Amino acid sequence: MRRRKSPLPLLAFGLVLIFIVFLVLKSCAGGSSPPDSPETVIEKFYEYEQDGDFGNSWELFHSEMKKRFKKSSYIQTKNHVFLGHMGVETFDIEVGKMKKLEEWKMTSDGLVFKDVTEAEVTMKYDSQFGIMEISQTCYAVLEKGEWKVLWDYNF
């Protein structure tokens, strides 16, 4: 009479293999976790901008910013203006000290955001027009448990 082998070792091996494949695919697909601090999201946003990865920088925008820019329009405009017209290939970034604000409004008649972090960001471009610096105040707020980027439109 033949003894049947237990399927448990094969089943365990299969589950371990599936788990390993899942981890490899997740890491290859950019399965990085969202920025876990206001400082990190601001730095990450401008690193994407510096790399010309405007699609990923747009993903870090707060929903109020996404209302102002469709993703395709943002990518196209940033590429057109900075890479096209200005002839910029790379630029340096300096993120100033972070400042905590109790509340802040993006526009004079807009939402009031609580627990806001503000940073002055300076971008230094080597362009066809010479060296140029653009200074921009950037804000980070929590939205659905994730830190997101906003710009000031109080003018």
C-alpha positions in Angstrom: 0.0 0.0 0.0 1.3 3.5 -0.9 1.6 6.3 1.6 0.2 9.7 0.6 2.6 12.6 1.2 1.3 15.5 3.2 0.5 18.6 1.0 1.5 20.9 3.9 5.2 21.4 3.0 4.3 22.2 -0.6 1.5 24.5 0.5 3.8 26.3 2.9 6.5 26.7 0.3 3.9 28.1 -2.2 2.7 30.7 0.4 6.3 31.8 1.1 7.0 32.1 -2.6 3.9 34.2 -3.2 4.8 36.5 -0.3 8.3 37.0 -1.7 7.0 37.7 -5.2 4.5 40.3 -3.6 7.3 42.1 -1.8 9.5 42.2 -4.9 6.7 43.5 -7.1 5.7 46.1 -4.5 9.3 47.5 -4.2 9.6 47.5 -8.0 6.3 49.4 -8.5 7.4 52.2 -6.3 5.5 51.0 -3.3 7.1 53.5 -1.0 5.1 54.9 1.8 3.8 58.4 1.8 5.9 61.1 3.5 5.4 60.9 7.2 6.2 64.4 8.2 5.6 67.9 6.8 9.4 68.4 6.4 9.6 65.1 4.4 6.8 66.0 2.0 8.2 69.4 1.2 11.6 68.0 0.6 10.3 65.1 -1.4 8.1 67.5 -3.5 11.1 69.6 -4.5 13.3 66.6 -5.1 10.8 65.4 -7.7 10.7 68.9 -9.2 14.5 68.9 -9.3 14.5 65.6 -11.1 11.9 66.8 -13.6 9.4 64.3 -12.3 6.5 66.6 -12.2 3.9 63.8 -12.2 5.1 62.5 -8.8 5.5 66.1 -7.4 1.8 66.7 -8.5 0.8 63.6 -6.6 2.0 65.3 -3.4 -0.3 68.3 -3.9 -3.2 68.8 -1.5 -6.6 68.3 -3.3 -7.1 72.1 -3.2 -3.9 72.4 -5.4 -5.1 69.6 -7.7 -8.2 71.7 -8.3 -5.9 74.5 -9.7 -3.8 72.2 -11.9 -4.9 69.1 -13.8 -2.0 66.7 -13.7 -1.3 66.7 -17.5 -1.4 70.5 -17.6 0.9 70.8 -14.6 3.5 68.4 -16.2 3.2 70.1 -19.6 3.5 73.7 -18.2 6.5 72.9 -15.9 8.3 71.1 -18.8 7.5 73.9 -21.2 8.4 76.9 -19.1 11.4 75.6 -17.1 12.9 73.0 -19.4 11.8 74.6 -22.7 11.8 78.4 -22.4 14.4 78.8 -19.7 16.7 76.0 -20.9 17.1 74.6 -17.4 18.3 71.0 -17.0 18.8 71.0 -13.3 18.6 73.4 -10.4 19.6 73.6 -6.8 17.1 73.7 -3.9 17.4 75.3 -0.5 14.7 74.6 2.0 14.7 77.1 4.8 13.7 76.6 8.4 10.3 75.1 8.9 7.8 77.1 10.9 4.7 75.7 12.6 1.5 77.7 12.2 -1.7 77.2 14.1 -3.8 78.0 11.1 -3.4 79.3 7.6 -5.6 80.1 4.5 -4.4 79.4 1.0 -6.7 82.1 -0.4 -8.4 85.0 1.3 -11.8 83.4 1.0 -10.7 79.8 1.2 -10.6 77.0 3.8 -8.8 77.5 7.1 -6.1 74.8 7.5 -5.0 73.8 11.0 -1.6 72.5 12.1 0.3 73.9 9.1 4.1 73.8 8.4 5.5 76.7 6.4 8.9 76.7 4.6 10.6 79.2 2.4 12.1 77.3 -0.6 14.7 78.9 -2.9 15.3 77.3 -6.3 18.5 78.4 -8.1 18.5 77.9 -11.8 21.4 78.0 -14.3 19.3 79.1 -17.3 20.0 80.5 -20.7 19.2 83.9 -19.1 21.9 83.4 -16.5 21.6 82.4 -12.9 18.2 83.0 -11.5 16.7 82.4 -8.1 13.0 81.9 -7.4 11.8 82.0 -3.8 8.5 80.3 -2.9 6.7 79.8 0.4 5.5 76.2 0.6 3.0 74.8 3.1 2.3 71.2 4.3 -0.9 70.1 5.9 -2.5 66.8 6.7 -5.1 65.5 4.3 -6.7 62.1 5.0 -3.7 61.1 7.2 -1.1 62.1 4.6 1.0 65.2 4.5 0.3 67.3 1.3 1.8 70.4 -0.3 0.1 73.8 -0.8 1.1 77.1 -2.2 0.0 80.6 -1.1 -2.6 82.3 -3.3 -3.4 85.2 -0.9 -3.0 88.1 -3.4 
